[in-house]
Amino acid sequence: MNIIDQSAPVRRGEELNLAALETYLVAHLPGAGGPLVVEQFPSGFSNLTYLLRLGTRELVLRRPPFG
């Protein structure tokens, strides 16, 4: 794994609505549960890229920049 691939805390101003995201994931992923932990990949280039950990699952979320 390169340093570029390592996730880090979410940058200020690029936070997600964690309560809404966790509610959505639990409703749509069978067996999903546990605390939601979100980190951010430093080089999303044209999209913001997040690492989501929900229980034993790891997911990647990409979204366009805010604004």
Wavefront OBJ file of the C-alpha trace (Angstrom):
o trace
v 0.000 0.000 0.000
v 1.323 3.445 -0.908
v 1.000 6.463 1.359
v -1.559 7.819 -1.138
v -3.780 4.808 -0.412
v -3.859 5.324 3.350
v -6.962 6.902 4.784
v -6.806 9.760 7.267
v -9.268 11.821 9.312
v -11.885 13.645 7.238
v -10.743 17.118 6.175
v -12.558 20.104 7.658
v -15.434 21.210 5.450
v -15.695 17.789 3.763
v -17.578 16.015 6.573
v -20.540 13.751 5.825
v -23.866 13.535 7.652
v -22.909 10.436 9.636
v -26.324 9.837 11.212
v -28.099 9.880 7.835
v -25.389 7.777 6.193
v -25.475 5.136 8.934
v -29.287 4.964 8.783
v -29.147 4.472 5.004
v -26.434 1.802 5.132
v -28.135 -0.222 7.870
v -31.421 -0.103 5.930
v -29.848 -1.187 2.615
v -27.057 -3.604 3.594
v -28.322 -6.878 5.044
v -26.601 -7.696 8.313
v -24.868 -4.317 8.539
v -24.454 -2.978 12.035
v -21.985 -1.592 14.488
v -20.557 1.876 14.773
v -19.888 3.792 11.560
v -16.304 5.026 11.263
v -15.422 7.330 8.364
v -11.985 8.342 7.111
v -10.954 10.084 3.912
v -8.436 9.245 1.231
v -6.132 12.223 0.604
v -6.203 12.186 -3.198
v -9.699 11.890 -4.536
v -8.725 14.120 -7.478
v -12.103 14.934 -9.106
v -14.171 13.265 -6.348
v -13.965 13.155 -2.570
v -13.250 9.558 -1.544
v -14.067 8.124 1.874
v -13.402 4.814 3.624
v -16.461 3.660 5.571
v -16.216 0.987 8.246
v -19.511 -0.397 9.512
v -19.072 -3.379 11.788
v -16.971 -5.869 9.816
v -17.657 -4.219 6.444
v -15.367 -1.792 4.641
v -16.818 0.325 1.847
v -15.604 3.171 -0.341
v -17.826 6.190 -0.967
v -17.057 8.674 -3.737
v -18.907 11.947 -4.115
v -18.435 15.174 -6.059
v -16.808 18.060 -4.182
v -19.064 20.278 -2.083
v -20.150 23.557 -3.642
l 1 2 3 4 5 6 7 8 9 10 11 12 13 14 15 16 17 18 19 20 21 22 23 24 25 26 27 28 29 30 31 32 33 34 35 36 37 38 39 40 41 42 43 44 45 46 47 48 49 50 51 52 53 54 55 56 57 58 59 60 61 62 63 64 65 66 67
